[in-house]
Amino acid sequence: MSEACCLCRPNQWNDWRWQFRNRLRTKEQIGAVIKLTPEEEEALSDPKFVVGITPYFASLMDPDDPNCPIRRQAVPLNLEALPSKVTMADPLNEEGLSPVPRLIHRYPDRVVLLATETCHAYCRHCTRRRRVGMVERAVTGEELGRAVKYIAAHPEIRDVLISGGDPLTLANMHLDRILAAVRAVPHVEIIRIGTRAPVTNPYRVTPELVAVLRRYHPLWINVQFNHPKEITEESARACTALVDAGIPVGNQSVLLRGINDSVAVQKKLVQELLKLRVRPYYLYQCDLAEGIDHFRTPVARGIEIIEGLRGHTSGLAVPTFVIDAPGGGGKVPVSPQYVISQSTEKVVLRTYDGKIVEYPEPQD
Ligand SMILES: *Cc1c(COP(=O)(O)O)cnc(C)c1O
């Protein structure tokens, strides 16, 4: 590996800002750390695709295996340019559900606040790629003011999710300002942050950051681990620091073809997450965003995976498999069928290991 590749672990390796500043962004930089395939080379020559990979996340890539799960999440393929009849720029109609810039209000009692368009690493499967990374911008004071004004004017909003982009690309001071503004609204009960920093730049979770976050309890964090290979000493340390600060950490993973679309990989992933006290929350069917068609799996695969987990491992480890409804209807849970038949007398059920049992209904 050449010096230019940044993977030689200089002194600043553990400094999250150094990791962020030295994200690999070009074909030359990425070609210096992995042996590029023609499909990768072609995509990396296309200025349409926004690429950025922290040296840390890049160090997890297998230089010789084009199917490496980290590589497939971080390095584009020419398949991203393929036209598709079903994909959309904004598959969840987030722009249509945005009452003021940077706020998405889809459900009655909660909203998403888009804090920034920047990430530590740009996921190839990003559902928000119409805006994320396109311009690396963060919420301005004026935008934040408008968003908070909207939240304050809607007493039904009791849950605010700070997302992006990755909110943990912002400096502590900036994040503090956002959290303080949201927390100042009396009817906001809980705050959630969606971030991939523990996975893509775990050094971001510093004692100073944790000190900021714990001032805004009840605060929850959702991360996105998609493959057991992402669980390292560093990512484990980041999750432990958050959980030790009383922040419940959940995981939202995306079902990705050829990356994590098997019971074996998912089982290993969710069991490893429980060891870190990270609770598997959602498993997402891949959205219909432009350029990510090649990641989609049949819905049956997701059902099969849940079936392979439920009963076979800790109930705590089983996420809810959801399809985010195209057009913006919200997340729809999709489950294996355990109810074989249902009458006023009884329900006939199937157990996780295939036994048939009857449950008599109350008769009065
Ligand atoms: C996912 C999402 C939420 C949160 O949904 P939960 O099921 O409460 O986790 C809220 N708003 C929008 C727009 C979302 O996409």
The ligand as an ORCA input file, in Angstrom:
! r2SCAN-3c Opt
* xyz 0 1
  C     -38.564      5.873      9.787
  C     -39.195      7.185      9.964
  C     -39.645      7.586     11.233
  C     -39.496      6.739     12.470
  O     -40.226      5.574     12.403
  P     -40.259      4.603     13.663
  O     -41.058      3.441     13.178
  O     -40.927      5.368     14.770
  O     -38.851      4.261     14.010
  C     -40.243      8.815     11.340
  N     -40.409      9.616     10.270
  C     -39.993      9.247      9.054
  C     -40.208     10.191      7.922
  C     -39.369      8.028      8.863
  O     -38.932      7.686      7.640
*
